[in-house]
């Protein structure tokens, strides 16, 4: 399996992250694949639409500012300093946020 890492993807305010213990995700819309996320245009991202991203923690290092979540097809960088949670590699998570645009890429 190839490992795609998003460059320049940032994390905005108002984001919540929850551990996922398995089973189906039932609340709201099904989680969005990162492939779709990366295809958002600036106008689409600026709408502030709610998005849920589901994946597995593949890297977490708070002192080095590293936090990557993989959805099975692609990975996204998140700043670990925006979370109060501590994470472990292999942990399943669901990220709840709203779309935004930072001038170059979609952000949550």
TORLO-225457 format. One record per residue: x, z, y of N, C-alpha, C, O in turn; residue in one letter. Coordinates in steps of 0.2 Angstrom, whole numbers, plus 5000, padded with zeros to 4 digits. Example, Ala and Ser with C-alpha at 12.3 -4.5 7.8 and 13.67 -1.06 7.14 Angstrom:
BEGIN
506650394972506250394978506650394984507150424983a 506450354989506850364995506450395000506750405006s 
end
This chain:
BEGIN
500450004994500050005000500450005006500950045007x 500349955011500749955017500550015022500050045021x 501050035026500850085031500950055038501450045040x 500350055041500250025048500250085052499850135051x 500650085057500650145062500450115069500750065072x 499950145072499750125079500250145084500450205084x 500450095088500950115093500550115100500050075101x 500650175103500350185110499650215109499250215115x 499350225103498650255103498750335105499150365102x 498350345110498350415113497750455111497250425109x 497750515112497150565111496950585118497250615122x 496250575119495950605126495650675125495650705119x 495350695130495050765130494350755127494150705126x 494050815125493450815122493450795114492850765112x 493950795111494050775104493950845100494250895101x 493650835094493550895089493850865083493750805081x 494150905079494350885072494250945067494251005069x 493950925062493750965056494050945050494150895048x 494151005046494450985039493850965035493250985036x 493950925030493450895026493650915019494150895016x 493150955015493350975009493150925003493150944997x 492950865005492750815000491950805000491650835004x 491750754996491050744997490850695002491350675006x 490250675003490050625007489950655014489750715015x 490150615019490050635026489350615028489150555028x 488950665030488250655031487950655038487450625040x 488350685043488150685050488250625054488850595054x 487750595057487850535061488050475058487850465052x 488350435061488650365058489150385053489550435054x 489250335049489850345044490450335048490450295053x 491050365046491650355050491850285051491750245046x 492250265056492450205058493150195055493550235055x 493250135052493950115049494350105055494150075060x 494950125055495450105061495550035062495650015068x 495449995057495449925058494949905064495149865068x 494349925063493849915068494049945075493949915080x 494350005075494550045081495049995085494949995091x 495549975082496049935085495749865088496049835092x 495149845086494949785088494449785094494249735097x 494349855096493949865102494249835108494849835110x 493749795112494049775119494049825124493749885123x 494349815130494349865135493649885137493449945138x 493149835138492449845140492149895135491749935136x 492249875128491949915123492149985123491750035122x 492849995123493150065123492950105129492850165129x 492850075135492650105141491950135141491750175145x 491550115136490850135136490750215134490150245134x 491250245131491250315130490750325124490450385123x 490750285119490350295113490650345108491250345108x 490250385105490450425100490750395094490450345092x 491350415091491650385086491850445081492050495083x 491850425075492050475069492650435065492450385063x 493150465065493750435061493850485055494050545056x 493850455049494050495043494650475040494750415039x 495050525038495650505035496050565032495750615031x 496650555030497150595027497750605031498050565034x 497950675032498550685036499150665032499250685027x 499550615035500150595032500750615035501350615032x 500750645041501250675045501050725050500550715054x 501350785050501150835054501750885056502050915051x 501950875062502550915064502450935072502650895076x 502150995073502051015079502651015084502550995090x 503151045082503751045087503950975089504250975095x 503950935085504150865086503550825089503650765091x 502950845090502450815092502150755088501950705091x 502250765081502050715077501350735073501350785070x 500850685073500250695069499950625068499750595073x 499950605062499750545060499150555054499250595050x 498650515055498050515050497950445048497950395052x 497950435041497850375038497150365035496950415031x 496850315036496150305034496050265027495550245025x 496650255024496650215018496850135019497050105015x 496850115026497050055027497550055033498050005033x 497550095038497950105044498050175046497650215043x 498450185050498650255053498550255060498550205064x 498450315063498350325070498750385072498850435068x 499150385077499450435080499050485084498650455088x 499050545084498750595088499250645090499650665087x 499150675096499550725099499350795096498750815097x 499750825092499550885089499450945094499150995093x 499750935100499650985105498950985108498751035112x 498550935106497850935108497350975104496750975105x 497651005099497251035093497551115093498051125094x 497051155091497251225090497351235082497551285080x 497151185078497151185071497851175069498251145072x 498051205063498651185059498451145053497951155050x 498851085052498751045047499251035042499851055043x 499051015036499551005030499550925028498950895028x 500050905026500050835023499650835017499650875013x 499250785017498750775011498050795013497550785009x 497950835018497350865020496850815023497050765027x 496250815020495650765023495450795029495250855030x 495350755034495050775041494550725043494550665041x 494150745048493650695051493750715059493650775061x 493850665062494050665070493350645073493150585072x 493150685078492550665082492750655089493150705092x 492650605092492850595099492350535102491850515099x 492550515108492250465112492750415114493350425115x 492550355114492950295115493150295123492750315127x 493750275124494050265131494550215131494750185126x 494850195137495350145137495950175142495750195147x 496550165140497050195144497450145148497950155151x 497150085148497550025151497849975147497949915149x 497949995141498249955136497949955129497949905125x 497750015127497450025120496850065120496750105125x 496350065115495850105115496050175113496550185109x 495750225116495950295114495350335113494750315115x 495350395110494850445109494850495115494450535115x 
end
